[in-house]
Amino acid sequence: MTKAVTWRGGLRLTADSESGWVSVALIGDQGKVLATSRPVEGSVTDGEVHFDGLNRLEDLAGRSVRLRFVLQRAKLFSFVLTR
């Protein structure tokens, strides 16, 4: 899990998950899961992460969240918060 960051509305990542997947959960201040991503599969460079559980992730913009990455037979190389 990352330290607290200010959510900007989107997330992109670079990962190698040819034989597995990467998923991400957005965790709020109180430790509650706000949204969970769809699994990202395959080798991805600067791929957009899509979340379930919220209609508009932009509504969280400016809020403090932590990111919890779950990797199954995958390597995470980088991630960036986007608008």
N, C-alpha and C positions, 0 to 999 in steps of 0.2 A: 504494500500500500504506500502511496506517495504521501508526502507532507501535504498540508492544506495549500490549495492553489485557488486563485480566483477564476471561476468558470467564465469562458468567453462566448460559449454558444456552440462549439463544435470541437471535434477531436480527429486528428489524422495520425497514422502510425506507419512505421516501416517494420516489417517482420518477415521471418521465414517460417511458415507453418505448412509446408508441403504435405506432411503426413499427420497434421494435427490442426490446432486452432488456437486463437487468442480471443478472450472476451474481456470486457471491462465493465466494472460497476462504478457508478457515481455514488459516493457516500457523503451524506450531509453532516452538519455540525454535531448532531446528536448520535451519529453512528448508524443512522437509518439509510438503507439502500434507496436512492431516489430513482435510479434507472439502471437497467442492465443492457449491454450491447448484444447484438446478434453476433454469433461467432464469426471471426475473420479467418478465412481459410486460404491456403496457398501462399505463395510468395507475394508480398505486397510492398510497394514503395510509395510512400505518401498517400496511403489509402484512407478514405473517409470511413469513420466508424459510425455505424447506425445503431441507435438505441431504441429499446422498447420501454414502455412504462410511463412515458411522458409524451404528450401531444406536441409540445413545443419546447425543445431544449433551450431555445433562446430565452425562455422565461426564467431560467436559472442564471442568466448572465449577471455577473457581478457578485454572485454568492460564493462563499467559501465551500469547496468540496475537496474530497480526497478521491483518488483513482485507485481502484483495486484491480490489478491485472491478474488474470488466470490464464496460464499457458499449459497446453497439453501437446507434448511433442512439438514445441515451437521455440523460437528465439525472437525476442523483442529487441530491436536495434535502437529505435527512437520513437518519440511521440511529441506532438505539438498541439497546443490548444489553439483553436481558430475561431473566427467569428462566423 
